[in-house]
Amino acid sequence: MPFNVPNAVNYSSPLNAVPLDWTSSPIEGAKGIQCTVAWGTQGGPNNAVYVNCQNNATLNFSKIRALIIDNSQSGADIQFIFPDTETTVSVPAYTPYAIIPVFTNQTQFYLVSPLAKDADKTNFTILNTAPPPVAVPTTQEQNFVYASSVNIAGASGTVPLVPAGTDGTIENVFIGGEIGAVAGGAASSITLSDGTGKVIAVGQMSVTGGAGGTGVVNNVTMFSQSDLHVRFTNGLNLNWTTGGAVNGATVSANVYYRQP
């Protein structure tokens, strides 16, 4: 079957072959080292975590052949960096269990997770032998919060959706409402923000005065988005500002999120 190749350019860097010891058995026998990185106390946005199996291990550990990585308790992607072979292993947020072969001649590496929050945690096991890779699907379990028909006729206000002290990742948001005006127009602005004041979603609805000086709009979708991956810190709040002579105004919100 014929196929077309797009215009190509030569690879610009030298093709350096790096020796790899992939077949010899470790002299110490098959072993694993279990590790946990709590990103709130080590690593984080500005630091990497350095792991050296020679300096920190209680027993001899002569090779790194594979990693078992459980990132299910972290809403941030993580990278394992092996400097000698310039290999980077990237593991997505919420990956529950992955066995990944590692190509390195050293027993040291770095972990980096720039978007990790204080509540995030990554568990991994360092192996000196290589088991077959295993694929485990990521859980689809989510938390759900909602606010229904909140009266927003007042000038401004806030309704907490997720309690303060909770960190997580938003995956789906819907905000909708209705508004009526008396003698003229009216408008309401809505924001979804976390406990640090970071604005995550913005919406607005408005109405102009109709015949006789009144007007009403119902079932307004102010914000709707799925397949999100937006981190929040210290809870979630629904905030509003309403202006004009209002003949009733309400808003409803649904939020699906994960912890942490």
Secondary structure, DSSP 8 states (H G I E B T S, - for coil): ------------S---------SS--TT-S-EEEEEEETTTS--TT--EEEEHHHH-SS------EEEEE-TT-SS-EEEEETTTTEEEEE-TT---EEEE---SSSEEEEE-TT--TT-EEEEEEESS-----B-------EEEEEEEEE--SSEEEEEEE-TT--EEEEEEEEEEEEEEEEEEEEEEEEEEETT--EEEEEEEEE---GGGEEEEEEEEEEEEEEEEEEE-S-EEEEEEEEEEEEEEEEEEEEEEE--
